[in-house]
Amino acid sequence: MSALRYLVAAAAMAAVLPTVAQTTQQHVRGKVGSLAGNVLVVRGAHGGATTVQLSGDWSVVVMRPVDVATIQPGSFIGTTEFEKPDGTGQSLEVHVFPPGVKIGEGHYPWDLKPRSMMTNGTIGKVTAVGKGRMLEVGYPGGMRRILVPVGVPVVATAPGDRSMIKKGVNVFIAPAKLADGSLGANRVLIGENGAAPPM
């Protein structure tokens, strides 16, 4: 990726993920039903539809698979995880932030699956566990040891284009409630080659 495109990707991640971390709304996951102007309709897995009003400057962020070896001491990541009986975490997905981007730090509830949590922090020690990885993830006030098993999605961001948002495409949106009670957003996350964003 060129330096310019990398900076754009970093800006996109920085713009979207504070909203992801701070919103009190349920996140919107599903397939695009329609896009008319800036009005996006997303159809969920169980058939319901959610309408999101996109801002005039809305943009697209593509979540692209990367090798787990990308995660090194000093990397800043987010991971959806659940706690195992021994107190360690087990990852359901990992998203690697661009260098210099540190947002949403902490350990807080997430709505991917029942009892799932989001942990955002800086990687300390990385230990191989079979073909998986045990990560030490530090954040203000805490640290967690989280296992990333083989096969868990590991992604990083790249800038996308609005033309990618078409009927049937899998999307993830972190909406905010607008003054009239409707949902609004300025970023739409998609996976690469039709994959659903893992978070």
Secondary structure by P-SEA (a helix, b strand, c coil): ccaaaaaaaaaaaaacaaaaacccccccccccccccccbbbbbcccbbbbbbbbccccbbbbbccccccccccccccccccccccccbbbbcbbbbbccccccccbbbbbcccccbbbbbccccbbbbcccbbbbbcccccbbbbbbbccccccbbbbbbccccccccccccccccccccccccccbbbbbcccccccc
